[in-house]
Amino acid sequence: MEVNIKIKDDNICQICSFPRELCICEKLGAEDQQIRIYNEKRRWGKKVTIAKFNGSPNIDLDNLITKAKKKCASGGTYGDNYIEVQGDHRFKLKRFLIKEGFPKEKILIED
């Protein structure tokens, strides 16, 4: 009798099976994305910048928002297919996403 035991290793990506340092999932997902960056007004007139990802959903948004908040020196959150940063950071967020490997042509800034 053969027993298959799957060991969960946090150092190995569950999607591409590469070590986390060499994981290619985000890069593959970045090429398929169409990203809209725009502002919304919230309570008391506060602005938030939203980057909405249309396309392949295999991006680690938790890691991405952590880096974006540090880059913009602001708070923020993420949802199913978007990240949200407090304040007007449209252009800073675009430069950040380009450095993270997203194609410049796929990122649209809306007013």
Backbone torsions as a table, in degrees:
resi	resn	phi	psi	omega
1	MET	NA	127.9	-178.6
2	GLU	-101.6	133.0	-179.7
3	VAL	-114.7	125.2	176.7
4	ASN	-97.0	117.0	177.9
5	ILE	-114.8	123.0	178.6
6	LYS	-97.0	121.9	179.1
7	ILE	-99.1	125.5	178.7
8	LYS	-85.3	120.8	179.8
9	ASP	-115.7	121.7	-178.4
10	ASP	-71.3	-14.6	179.9
11	ASN	-87.9	-3.5	-179.0
12	ILE	-118.0	131.7	178.1
13	CYS	-68.2	131.6	-178.7
14	GLN	-75.1	-17.4	-177.4
15	ILE	-89.4	-53.9	-174.8
16	CYS	-101.7	-7.8	178.6
17	SER	65.4	17.9	173.5
18	PHE	-93.2	158.5	172.1
19	PRO	-60.5	151.2	-176.4
20	ARG	-54.1	-35.0	-179.2
21	GLU	-67.7	-27.6	-176.8
22	LEU	-108.2	8.8	-176.1
23	CYS	-56.9	132.3	-178.1
24	ILE	-108.3	2.3	-176.1
25	CYS	-60.8	-45.9	-179.0
26	GLU	-64.6	-38.3	-179.8
27	LYS	-68.4	-39.0	177.5
28	LEU	-67.2	-39.9	179.1
29	GLY	-69.4	-31.1	-178.1
30	ALA	-66.2	-33.2	-178.5
31	GLU	-70.9	-26.2	-176.4
32	ASP	-89.5	-5.6	-170.1
33	GLN	-83.0	147.8	164.3
34	GLN	-119.0	119.9	-172.7
35	ILE	-116.2	128.2	175.5
36	ARG	-108.8	127.7	176.6
37	ILE	-114.6	125.6	-178.1
38	TYR	-152.1	165.6	178.5
39	ASN	-104.3	150.8	171.4
40	GLU	-133.3	149.3	173.9
41	LYS	-95.8	137.1	178.9
42	ARG	-113.3	-163.3	-179.0
43	ARG	-55.3	144.6	178.0
44	TRP	58.5	26.5	174.6
45	GLY	75.7	12.2	179.9
46	LYS	-74.3	139.4	178.8
47	LYS	-96.9	145.3	170.8
48	VAL	-129.7	146.7	176.9
49	THR	-103.1	128.2	-177.8
50	ILE	-117.0	131.7	172.5
51	ALA	-112.6	110.6	-177.2
52	LYS	-101.6	127.1	-177.2
53	PHE	-99.2	118.2	175.6
54	ASN	-107.8	120.6	-178.8
55	GLY	136.2	-144.9	-176.1
56	SER	-63.7	125.2	-176.1
57	PRO	-89.2	18.0	-174.6
58	ASN	-93.7	47.0	177.3
59	ILE	-110.6	139.7	178.1
60	ASP	-79.5	88.5	-176.3
61	LEU	-67.7	-28.9	178.8
62	ASP	-63.1	-46.1	177.9
63	ASN	-67.2	-40.5	-178.2
64	LEU	-64.8	-43.0	-179.0
65	ILE	-69.8	-32.3	177.5
66	THR	-62.0	-45.5	178.9
67	LYS	-68.4	-38.8	-178.6
68	ALA	-65.7	-40.1	179.0
69	LYS	-63.8	-38.5	177.7
70	LYS	-67.3	-41.6	-179.1
71	LYS	-64.9	-40.3	-177.0
72	CYS	-90.8	-5.0	-177.7
73	ALA	52.4	52.6	-174.8
74	SER	-150.0	169.2	175.0
75	GLY	-86.2	170.0	178.2
76	GLY	178.2	179.1	-179.6
77	THR	-152.4	178.4	176.7
78	TYR	-141.0	160.9	178.6
79	GLY	-133.4	-153.8	-176.2
80	ASP	-58.6	-48.4	-177.4
81	ASN	-140.8	32.2	179.7
82	TYR	-149.0	157.4	167.8
83	ILE	-122.1	150.2	-175.3
84	GLU	-133.5	125.6	-179.5
85	VAL	-120.0	134.9	-179.4
86	GLN	-70.9	132.1	179.1
87	GLY	101.8	175.2	179.4
88	ASP	-93.4	98.0	-177.1
89	HIS	-128.0	35.3	-174.8
90	ARG	-58.3	-50.9	-174.9
91	PHE	-73.6	-36.8	177.4
92	LYS	-66.0	-39.1	178.9
93	LEU	-67.9	-36.3	177.3
94	LYS	-64.4	-46.5	178.2
95	ARG	-61.0	-39.4	178.7
96	PHE	-62.8	-45.2	-178.7
97	LEU	-66.3	-34.3	176.8
98	ILE	-65.3	-41.4	177.9
99	LYS	-66.5	-26.5	179.0
100	GLU	-80.9	-4.3	174.7
101	GLY	109.3	3.2	177.8
102	PHE	-81.1	138.5	-178.7
103	PRO	-65.8	136.8	-177.4
104	LYS	-59.7	-35.9	-176.1
105	GLU	-70.8	-21.0	-176.1
106	LYS	-91.2	-2.1	-177.6
107	ILE	-105.3	119.0	-179.0
108	LEU	-113.3	129.8	175.4
109	ILE	-100.5	124.9	179.6
110	GLU	-109.2	149.3	177.5
111	ASP	-91.3	NA	NA
